[in-house]
Amino acid sequence: MERLTVTLGERSYPITIAAGLFNDPASFLPLKSGDQAMLVTNETLAPLYLDTVRSALEQSGVNVDSVILPDGEQYKSLAVMDTVFTALLQKPHGRDTTLVALGGGGDR
């Protein structure tokens, strides 16, 4: 498991990269900061990984919500991010909600 830090002063945050992370619920324990998580993914990757990651997080004691976005570069915009923000506001998510992004280079 490799952890990188995006250094933004007070807004810094970690990114974790690991092989087999989806298959081991214990792998998620160091990632969670509270008991809520929001999974953000796209229409291509959701059928491949969403249920597995949701299950692993739930086994770690986390309540999980998800947002499935359209796939493609044209959807990487602030307007589409508003969908994520709205979903976070509609549920009991706070500053300690763990955001899990599933994306990048997936094929059907």
C-alpha positions as CSV (number, residue, x, y, z in Angstrom):
1,M,0.0,0.0,0.0
2,E,1.4,3.4,-1.0
3,R,0.1,6.6,0.5
4,L,0.7,9.9,-1.2
5,T,-0.2,13.3,0.2
6,V,-1.6,16.1,-1.9
7,T,0.1,19.0,-0.2
8,L,-2.2,22.0,0.0
9,G,-1.4,23.5,3.4
10,E,-4.4,23.2,5.7
11,R,-6.3,21.5,2.8
12,S,-3.9,18.6,2.3
13,Y,-5.3,15.1,1.9
14,P,-4.0,11.6,1.5
15,I,-4.4,9.3,-1.5
16,T,-3.9,5.6,-1.1
17,I,-2.9,3.3,-3.9
18,A,-2.8,-0.5,-3.5
19,A,-3.3,-3.7,-5.3
20,G,-6.1,-5.9,-4.0
21,L,-7.5,-3.2,-1.9
22,F,-11.1,-4.0,-3.0
23,N,-10.9,-7.6,-1.8
24,D,-9.7,-7.0,1.8
25,P,-12.1,-5.1,4.1
26,A,-9.3,-4.5,6.6
27,S,-7.5,-2.5,3.9
28,F,-10.2,0.2,4.3
29,L,-9.7,0.7,8.0
30,P,-6.8,3.2,7.8
31,L,-8.7,5.1,5.1
32,K,-11.8,5.9,7.0
33,S,-12.1,9.0,9.2
34,G,-15.7,8.5,10.4
35,D,-18.6,6.2,10.0
36,Q,-19.9,7.6,6.7
37,A,-18.5,7.2,3.2
38,M,-19.5,8.5,-0.2
39,L,-18.4,6.4,-3.2
40,V,-18.1,8.4,-6.4
41,T,-17.7,6.5,-9.7
42,N,-18.8,6.4,-13.3
43,E,-21.2,4.3,-15.3
44,T,-18.4,2.1,-16.7
45,L,-16.7,1.2,-13.4
46,A,-19.8,1.0,-11.2
47,P,-20.9,-2.5,-12.4
48,L,-17.3,-3.7,-12.0
49,Y,-16.4,-2.4,-8.5
50,L,-19.2,-0.6,-6.7
51,D,-20.7,-3.5,-4.9
52,T,-17.4,-5.0,-3.9
53,V,-16.1,-1.7,-2.5
54,R,-19.4,-0.9,-0.8
55,S,-19.4,-4.4,0.9
56,A,-15.8,-4.0,2.1
57,L,-16.6,-0.6,3.6
58,E,-19.8,-1.8,5.2
59,Q,-17.9,-4.7,6.8
60,S,-15.6,-2.1,8.3
61,G,-18.5,-0.5,10.0
62,V,-19.1,2.3,7.5
63,N,-22.5,3.6,6.2
64,V,-22.1,4.0,2.5
65,D,-23.8,6.1,-0.1
66,S,-22.8,6.4,-3.7
67,V,-23.0,8.6,-6.8
68,I,-22.7,7.2,-10.3
69,L,-21.7,9.8,-12.8
70,P,-21.6,9.6,-16.6
71,D,-18.3,8.4,-18.1
72,G,-16.1,10.6,-20.3
73,E,-13.9,13.6,-20.3
74,Q,-16.8,16.0,-21.0
75,Y,-18.3,15.1,-17.6
76,K,-15.3,16.3,-15.6
77,S,-16.8,19.7,-14.8
78,L,-18.0,21.8,-11.9
79,A,-21.5,21.2,-13.1
80,V,-21.1,17.5,-12.6
81,M,-19.3,18.0,-9.3
82,D,-22.5,19.7,-8.1
83,T,-24.2,16.3,-8.4
84,V,-21.7,15.0,-5.8
85,F,-22.1,18.0,-3.5
86,T,-25.9,17.7,-3.7
87,A,-25.7,14.0,-2.8
88,L,-23.5,14.8,0.2
89,L,-25.9,17.4,1.4
90,Q,-29.0,15.2,1.0
91,K,-27.6,12.6,3.5
92,P,-26.1,13.0,6.9
93,H,-22.5,13.6,5.7
94,G,-20.1,15.8,7.6
95,R,-16.5,16.8,7.6
96,D,-15.4,13.3,8.6
97,T,-17.1,11.6,5.6
98,T,-14.6,9.5,3.7
99,L,-14.8,10.2,-0.1
100,V,-13.8,7.2,-2.2
101,A,-13.3,7.8,-5.9
102,L,-13.3,4.8,-8.3
103,G,-12.1,5.9,-11.7
104,G,-9.5,6.1,-14.3
105,G,-8.7,3.9,-17.2
106,G,-11.4,1.3,-16.7
107,D,-12.7,-0.8,-19.6
108,R,-16.0,-2.7,-19.9
